[in-house]
C-alpha cells in the first residue's frame, strides 16, 4: 500500500490538525471507533457534502478549479496570485470548519 500524502501546501499535516487518522498507512491498519476513517467508503461522500460550499465560493470568485472528494486544484496565473489565493481559501475553509 502506498504512503498517504497528508501534507498541506504550508507543510502541516492535515490529519494531525483535524484529528483524522488514516484507515491504512504504510501497510498498517488503524482501527478507530470515532468518526469516519479516512479512506473509508463514506469519506468521499461526506467530503462532497462538506465542500460543496467551497465549489460555490470558487465559482463565485471566478477561479478555474477541479475537485474530486477532498482533493482539489485551483488554476492560478502566477506564484504571487497563488499565494494570495492559498491564504484566502485557507481562511475560507477555516471559517467553514468553524461553522461560519
C-alpha positions in Angstrom: 0.0 0.0 0.0 1.5 3.4 -1.0 2.1 6.0 1.7 -0.8 8.5 2.1 0.3 12.1 1.5 -1.4 14.2 4.2 0.9 17.3 3.9 -0.8 20.6 3.4 0.8 23.2 1.0 2.1 25.1 4.0 3.9 22.0 5.4 1.4 21.0 8.1 -0.1 17.6 8.4 -3.9 17.8 7.8 -4.6 14.5 9.7 -3.0 15.9 12.8 -4.6 19.3 12.5 -8.1 17.9 12.1 -7.6 14.9 14.3 -8.1 12.4 11.5 -6.4 9.0 11.3 -5.8 7.3 8.0 -7.5 3.9 7.9 -4.4 2.5 6.1 -0.9 3.9 6.3 2.4 2.2 5.5 0.7 -1.3 5.4 -0.8 -0.9 8.8 -4.5 -0.8 9.7 -5.5 1.7 12.3 -8.8 0.9 14.0 -10.9 3.8 15.4 -14.3 3.9 16.9 -14.7 7.7 16.3 -15.7 9.5 13.2 -15.3 8.2 9.6 -12.0 6.6 8.8 -10.0 8.4 6.1 -10.2 6.2 3.0 -13.4 4.6 4.1 -16.4 4.4 1.7 -18.3 7.3 3.4 -15.3 9.6 3.3 -15.7 10.9 -0.4 -19.5 11.3 0.1 -19.0 13.4 3.3 -16.2 15.4 1.7 -18.5 16.3 -1.2 -21.3 17.3 1.2 -19.0 19.4 3.3 -17.0 21.0 0.4 -20.0 21.9 -1.8 -19.9 25.5 -0.4 -16.2 25.7 -1.4 -17.2 24.8 -5.0 -19.8 27.6 -5.0 -17.3 30.1 -3.5 -14.6 29.2 -6.1 -17.2 29.6 -8.9 -18.3 33.0 -7.4 -14.7 34.2 -7.4 -14.3 33.1 -11.0 -11.5 30.6 -10.3 -10.9 27.7 -12.6 -10.7 24.6 -10.5 -11.2 20.8 -10.3 -12.2 18.9 -7.2 -12.8 15.2 -6.5 -13.9 14.4 -3.0 -11.4 16.3 -0.8 -8.7 16.7 -3.5 -8.8 19.9 -5.4 -6.7 22.0 -7.8 -7.1 25.7 -8.4 -5.6 27.1 -11.6 -3.7 30.3 -10.9 -1.7 32.5 -13.3 1.3 33.5 -11.1 3.0 32.4 -7.9 2.1 35.7 -6.2 -1.6 35.2 -7.1 -1.3 31.5 -5.9 0.0 32.6 -2.5 -2.8 35.2 -2.2 -5.5 32.6 -3.2 -4.0 30.0 -0.9 -4.2 32.4 2.1 -7.8 33.4 1.2 -9.1 29.9 0.6 -7.4 28.6 3.7 -9.2 31.3 5.7 -12.5 30.4 4.0 -12.0 26.7 4.8 -11.2 27.5 8.5 -14.4 29.6 8.7 -16.3 26.9 7.0 -15.0 24.3 9.5 -15.9 26.6 12.4 -19.4 26.9 11.1 -19.2 30.5 10.0 
